[in-house]
Amino acid sequence: MQILKYKKIEAGFTPWSSEYLEVAQFVMDNIQTERFKVIHFGSTSFKVGGKGIIDLSVLYKEGDLDAAVEHLMGLGFQDQVSDQPFPPSRPRKDGAVLHNGKEYYLHIHVIQDGSEVHSKQEQYKAYMLNNPDARKEYEQSKQSILAAGVTEQEAYGKQKSPFVKSVLGTLT
């Protein structure tokens, strides 16, 4: 697997496609080892359109954070491209892959297996997969944000946050 250089793109709306699942599985198969599990979460995992960036989490056991980061860097992932990156204790690495002639952007979150963050990611994904009305509402929310002219990735993410937090609030 060749990891390409990540480029910060403007937020836009791309309808969901099953190709996201194929790309995610391909990348997961190439990242995971006996030491590190990988999960697919976020909009592309639960059939919601949006920016089209595939979010994965590399799950490490206690004490293996540095080894997980080294593993990702060794595969070609880059430090997070952001003005406000995640802290070193919960990093994100970025990259891209080419699949069927199309470039797919990747956000690789590095989180501890069994942590609260891991649990929330799994619960949120399950909720969204099981609630088509919530998926529709989330897509509409994203389209409204874009219609208001918000296309910078981080500002767009902050605007989406209330929806995500409201769902998470019902799950915990």
C-alpha positions in Angstrom: 0.0 0.0 0.0 1.4 3.4 -1.0 0.4 6.3 1.3 0.2 9.6 -0.6 0.7 13.1 0.8 -2.3 14.4 2.5 -3.7 17.7 1.3 -6.1 19.8 3.3 -9.2 20.1 1.1 -12.2 22.4 1.4 -15.3 20.8 2.9 -17.8 19.8 0.4 -20.6 17.3 0.0 -20.0 13.9 -1.7 -22.8 11.4 -1.5 -21.9 8.2 0.3 -20.7 5.3 -1.8 -19.9 1.6 -0.9 -16.5 2.3 -2.3 -15.6 4.0 1.0 -16.1 0.6 2.7 -13.8 -1.1 0.2 -11.1 1.6 0.6 -11.4 1.5 4.4 -11.1 -2.3 4.4 -8.0 -2.2 2.1 -6.3 0.3 4.4 -7.3 -1.5 7.6 -5.9 -4.8 6.2 -2.6 -3.0 5.5 -2.3 -1.2 8.9 -3.5 -3.9 11.4 -1.1 -6.3 12.9 -1.3 -8.7 15.8 -0.3 -5.8 18.0 -2.8 -3.2 16.6 -6.4 -3.5 15.7 -8.1 -1.0 13.3 -11.7 0.2 13.2 -13.6 2.2 10.6 -15.8 4.9 12.1 -17.2 8.3 11.1 -19.6 9.1 8.3 -18.1 6.9 5.6 -18.6 3.9 7.9 -22.3 4.5 8.5 -23.5 5.5 5.0 -23.6 9.3 5.4 -22.3 11.7 2.7 -20.0 14.5 3.5 -16.4 15.5 2.9 -15.6 11.9 2.0 -12.6 11.6 4.3 -12.2 8.1 5.8 -11.8 8.0 9.5 -10.0 5.0 11.0 -8.8 4.4 14.5 -5.7 2.3 15.3 -6.3 0.7 18.7 -3.2 0.1 20.9 -2.8 -1.6 24.2 -1.7 0.4 27.3 1.9 1.5 26.9 2.0 1.0 23.1 1.1 4.6 21.9 4.6 5.4 20.7 4.8 2.1 18.9 1.5 2.7 17.2 2.6 6.1 16.0 5.9 4.7 14.7 4.0 2.0 12.9 1.9 4.5 11.1 4.8 6.8 10.3 6.7 3.8 8.9 3.8 3.1 6.5 4.0 6.7 5.2 1.3 8.5 7.1 2.1 12.1 8.0 1.6 14.3 11.1 -1.9 15.8 11.3 -2.4 18.7 8.9 -4.2 21.2 11.2 -3.8 24.5 12.9 -5.1 22.8 16.1 -3.9 19.2 16.0 -5.0 16.6 18.5 -2.6 16.3 21.5 0.3 13.9 21.4 -1.5 11.7 23.9 -4.3 11.1 21.4 -2.7 11.8 18.0 -4.1 11.7 14.5 -2.1 10.9 11.4 -3.1 11.8 7.9 -2.6 10.4 4.4 -4.2 9.4 1.2 -4.5 6.4 -1.1 -5.3 5.9 -4.7 -8.1 3.4 -5.4 -9.6 2.8 -8.9 -8.0 6.0 -10.1 -9.5 8.2 -7.3 -7.7 9.7 -4.3 -9.2 9.1 -0.9 -8.1 11.1 2.1 -7.5 9.4 5.5 -7.6 10.5 9.1 -6.0 7.8 11.3 -6.8 8.4 15.0 -4.5 6.6 17.5 -6.5 5.7 20.6 -6.2 3.2 23.4 -8.1 -0.1 22.9 -11.0 -0.2 25.3 -10.8 3.5 26.2 -13.8 5.8 26.5 -13.0 7.3 23.1 -13.0 3.9 21.6 -16.3 3.0 23.2 -17.9 6.2 22.0 -16.7 5.7 18.4 -18.3 2.2 18.4 -21.5 3.3 20.0 -21.9 6.3 17.7 -21.3 4.1 14.6 -23.8 1.5 15.8 -26.4 4.1 16.6 -26.1 5.8 13.2 -26.2 2.5 11.3 -29.4 1.6 13.1 -31.1 4.9 12.7 -31.8 6.0 9.1 -33.6 9.2 10.3 -30.5 10.2 12.2 -28.3 9.6 9.1 -30.7 11.8 7.0 -30.7 14.5 9.7 -26.8 14.5 9.9 -26.5 14.8 6.1 -29.0 17.7 6.1 -27.0 19.3 8.9 -23.8 19.0 6.8 -25.5 20.5 3.7 -26.9 23.4 5.7 -23.4 24.2 7.0 -22.0 24.2 3.5 -25.0 26.3 2.2 -24.0 28.9 4.9 -20.6 29.1 3.2 -18.5 27.2 5.7 -16.0 25.2 3.8 -12.8 25.3 5.9 -12.3 21.8 7.3 -11.9 22.7 10.9 -14.7 25.3 11.0 -16.9 22.8 9.3 -16.0 20.2 11.9 -16.9 22.6 14.7 -20.3 23.3 13.1 -21.0 19.6 12.9 -20.1 19.1 16.5 -23.5 19.9 18.1 -25.1 17.0 16.2 -22.5 14.5 17.2 -22.5 15.6 20.8 -26.3 15.4 21.0 -26.3 11.8 19.7 -23.4 10.9 22.1 -25.4 12.5 25.0 -28.2 10.0 24.4 -25.8 7.0 24.4 -23.9 7.5 27.7 
